[in-house]
Amino acid sequence: MKTALLALMLSACLLAPSDAADKKTPDASDTLRRYADQLGFRIGAGIRPVSWDQDEQGRQILAREFNTTMTMGMMGATEPRGEGQFDFSKMDRTIKFAKEHDMKIWGAALIYRPDSLPEWMRQKMQGRNPRQAFPAGQLDELMKKHIQTVVQHGGDNFYAWGVVNEPLGGKHNPWQFLMGDDEYIAKAFRFAREATRVPLVLNETFGHDGIDKDRANEFFALVKRLKAQGVPIDGVGTEMHLHAHELDPDYLDQFRDFLRRARELDVTVYITEMDVYQGPPGALQNPLEAQRKIYHDVAATCLADSNCKGLTIWDLSDKDTWLVHRKANQIPDAKPDLFDDDYQKKPAYYGVLDALKEAAAARH
């Protein structure tokens, strides 16, 4: 009797679907990194330096989901207290983390605008003509020592360096004022090449609604001029700080054209800073779905071109986004990243994950 009853119960279990079977259990190994590693693609993010030590959960997610992270190389970050007085504590913390988790690092902004300079250098320029502050040849030596010391310290822990950041964005003083519009970029890249074989990247931002055509024309004209002079530019970076409610209808075609023009100039492409502001309340009917689709489509477009080598999300989670924390033009309601304030995966996360999965399936 007991045997017959047990058989009947077992048969019922096999025929009737259980509650657990109806629910999709997330695969813990189904991560961005899993598919990026299969593709040899750089997928990255970073944690704000001020919260790094306190953010254990963020560090765990960073190691699980991404195969790259990033650090700043500008003078204000690496040479803060005085000429030749380097402080690599933040960089070394990132290097240690990357080594422990088999990651590589994107080195952002060796040369950037004046507010990236250390206080000692800004004081030297205060109220003075740059030619008085820096006698002939001194600025060259400052640039050379800074760039070469930083990239040599980073070594092969880095997969690429952004040598000059946003050259079209204004006067990169004192470098640009004293050396010339193209010459300061050329010198920076040549100094870097003397010190490293890591790929060297010229990075630019092109607007919130896509890739502005006039700005792209100016940028590629600059790259072409510099390459014609033998300047060792290996790659170009495009920032994609997109606003979902303001996107041009053809923004993906604009990106494809950017990829095409880069290939024609024999330079690789990196999406160096990406986030997607979901728009103010009421601007879109379903802002998180729109955000998901934008992330998916940009990632898929990059992955469809073998010359597009990586994608870095600008800030790991919404609680850290620079759009809220920056000094000017804050967007208090911005939720632009892949993880929410509590580190839960958003639809945007699955947009990037799906793009990586699709690319991996297509190649196998």
N, C-alpha and C positions, 0 to 999 in steps of 0.2 A: 504493500500500500504506500509506504513511504517512498519507495523507489519510483513508483508510478507518479506520485505527486511531484517529486523533484523533477522528473522528466517533463511534466506538464508545465511547471514553472519556468524551466530553462527554455522550453519551446516558446513560451509567451514572451520571454525577454528578448529572444532572437527576432521574433516577428514584430514586436511593438517597439518603435523608436523611442529611446530614452530622451529625457530632457537635455542631458549632456550632449547627445548626438545632434540635437537640433541647434546647438550653439556652436559657433565657430571659435575654437580656442586659438588665440594668437600664437604663432610659432615664435619662440624666443629668439631663434636664430634668423628670423626674417627682418634683417636690419638694412639700413642704407649701405652700411659698410660691406655687408656680405656681397651685394651685387656690384658695388663699386670696385671691390677687390678683384672680382671675376673679370671685370672689364678693363682693369688697369687705369681706372678713372679716379681723379682726386676729388673726394667729397669732404668738405671741411666746415668747421665752425669754430667759434672762440667764446671764452667767458671773459667778461669785463675784469680787468686786473684787480680792481678794488674789491671784488667779491670772490676771487679765485680760491683763497685759502679757506673761506667759510662755506664754500659751495660743494660739498662732497657729492651730493646727488647730481649736480651738474657735471662734475668731473667723470662720474660713472657713465652718464649718458654720452658725454663726449667721446669717451674711449670705446663704448659699445657701438655707437652709430656712425662714427666718422673715422676716416683713415688719415686725415690731416687736421692740423689746427694752425693758429697763426700767432705772430708777435710783431710788434712795431720795431723798426730799426732807425727811426729818426733821431736826431741829436738830442732832443729834449728827453727822450726815453732812455738813451744809452750813454750820454755824456752830460749828465745834468748839473754837476757841481763845479766844473771848471775845465778849461782846455786840457785835453789828454787824460782827464780823470773819468775813466769809464766805469759804469756800474752795470754789470750784466746779471744782476740778481733775478730780475723778472724773466729775462731770456733764458737763463740757466734753469729756472723752475719749469719753463715750458719745454726745454730740451729734455730734462729729466723725465717729465711726464710722457713726452713723445717716445722716448727710448723704451720706457716701461711698457708702452702699449703698441709698439711697432707702428708708429705714426711718423709722418714727415710734417714739415712746417712751411707755411707761406710767410715770407719775410716782407712785411708791408712798409713802404715809404721810407727809403733811406734819405731821400731829398724831397722836401715838401715846403709848404708856405711858411711865412715868418712865425706864425703861432706854434709851429712845431719845434722851434729853436729853444735851447735852454736859456734860462734867465741871464746867465753870465754873457751870452752872446747878444741877447737883446739889449742889455745894458750898455754893451760896447757900442751899439749902433744908435742908442737913444740921443736924439737931437743933433746927430752928426751926419754929414754926407758919408755914404758907404765907402767912398774912396779915401776919406780921412780915417775911417774906422779900421780899414783893412788895406795897408800898403800893398803895392804891386807884388803879386806872387803869394802873399800870405793866405788869401782865401783858397787858392789852389791847394796849398798844403793842408789847410784845415779840412777841406773836402776829402782829399786823398786819404788822410790819416783816419778820418771818421769812417768812411766807406770801407776801407781795407781792413781796419781793425774789427769792425762789426762782422763783415762777411767771413773773415778768417776765423773769428771766434765761433760763428755758427756752423761752419764746416758743412759736411754732407748731411747734417740733420735737416737741412732745408732743401725743398724740391725746386724752389724758385725765389728770386728776390724782385720786389718792385723797386726799381732803382730810383726812378723819378715818378712822383705821384701827381696826377692832375696838372700837367704842364699848360693846358689851355685855360686854367681857371684863374689866372691873374699873375701878378708879379711874384716870382719865387725869390724874393730878396733875402740876402744880398747877392745870392748866386747869379740870378738872371740879370740884375742891374749891372754888375761889374764884368761878367763874363760874356754876356750876349744871349739872345733868345734861344739859339740852337746850341751854342758852344757850351753852356753850362750842362746841358743834357749829355752832349757828346763826351765831355770830360768825366762826368759821373759814371757813364757806362764803361768808358775805357779804364778808369781807376778800378771799377768793380771786376772787370775781366782780368786784370792783372792779378787779382787776388783769389779768384774762384772760377771753376768751370760750371757752377750751378747756373741754370738758365736765368737770363736777365730780362726783365719785363718793364715795358712802359705802360703805365696805367692811367686811365681817364674815365670820367663820368660823362654821360650823354643825355641826361634828362630823366624825368619821372614818367614820361608818356611813351617811352620807347628809346630808339637811338636816333637822335636828331641828325638829319641829313647834313646840314651845313657844318655841324660840329664834327661829324664823322669825316667829311671831306677835308676839313682843316687838320684833323688828327692824322689821317693817312698820308696827306701831303707832307706832314712833318716826319712821319716814319720813313717815307720814301726818300726825303732829302738826307736824313741821317744815315740810312742804310747805304745810300750812294757814296757817302763819305767814309764808309767802312766802320761805322759805329756798330758795336756788337749787340744789337737788339735781337734777342731770340724769340721774344713773345710780346703780345699786347694783352692788356687787361681791360675789360669793360665792367664798370660798376652797373648794377641794375637795381637801383633804389626806386622801384616802380610803385605807382599809385593806381590801384585797381580801377578806380572810377574815372581816371583821366587817360587811360591807355589809348593810343592810336589804333584804329581797326587793323592796320597792317604792321603792328609792332613786331610780329614774328618774321615777316618778310624783311623788315629793317635789320633784324638780327642776322638773318640768313645772308643778307648783303654784306654785313660786317664780316661774317665768317669767310665769305668769298674773297673779299678784298684783302683780308689778312693772309689767306692762302696764296694769293697772287704775289704778295710781297715776301713770301716764305717766312712768315712768323706764326708761331702757334698762338692759340687764344685761351685765356682763362677768364671765367666770370669770377671776379675777385671779391665782389661785395654784392650780395643779393638779399633783398627783403621786399615784401609787398605790403604796403599800407592798404588796409581793407576799405578805406574810405570813411567819411563821417557818417553818422547815423542817417539812414534813409537814402543814401546815395546809390546803393545797390540793393536789390531785393534779397539776395542771399550772398552777403559779402564773403563768408568763409568758403562757400563753394566756388565763388569767383576767384578767390585767392588760391584755392587748390588747383584750379584749372591753369592759372597763370604759372604757378610753380611747375606743374607737370609739363606744360607746353614749352617753357623756356628750357627746362632740363632735357626734354626729349629732343629739342632742336639742337642743343649742344651735343648730346650723345650721338645724334645722327651724323655728325661730322667728325671724323677721326682726328681732325686738327684742333678740336676743342677739347682741352685736356683736363679741365677741372671746374668745380663750382664751390664757392665758399659762401655759406650763409652768414650774413652779418648780424651776429649775436645768436646765442644758443636758444634763448627763450624770450617770450614777450616781456617778462619782468626785467630783462636786462637791455631792452632795445635802446639803441642810441637815439632813436627818434623822440623818446621821452626824456632822455638824460642829457642831450646835447645842450650847449650853452645858449644857443639862439634858435628861434623858430621851432620850438618844441611842438610835438603833436601828442597831447596828453592821452588821447584815446587810441593811439597806435598799438596794434596787435599784429606785427608783420612777420613773425617768425614761425618755425615749424612746431615749436612746443609752446604751450600756454604758460601762464604765470605759475602754475603748479606742476610744470614739467609733464603735462599730459600731451600725448600726440594729437595734433590738430589735423583737419582734412588736408592742410598744406603738406604735412609730413607724408601722407599717403599719396599725394600728387607726385612728389619726388620719388618715393619708393616705387610707384607704378612705372614711372619713366625708366628707372634703373632696371626693373624686372623685364620690361618690354625690350630694352636694349640687350640685356643678357640673353633673353630667349631668341632674339633675332640673330645673335652671333653664334648660337649653338643649335 
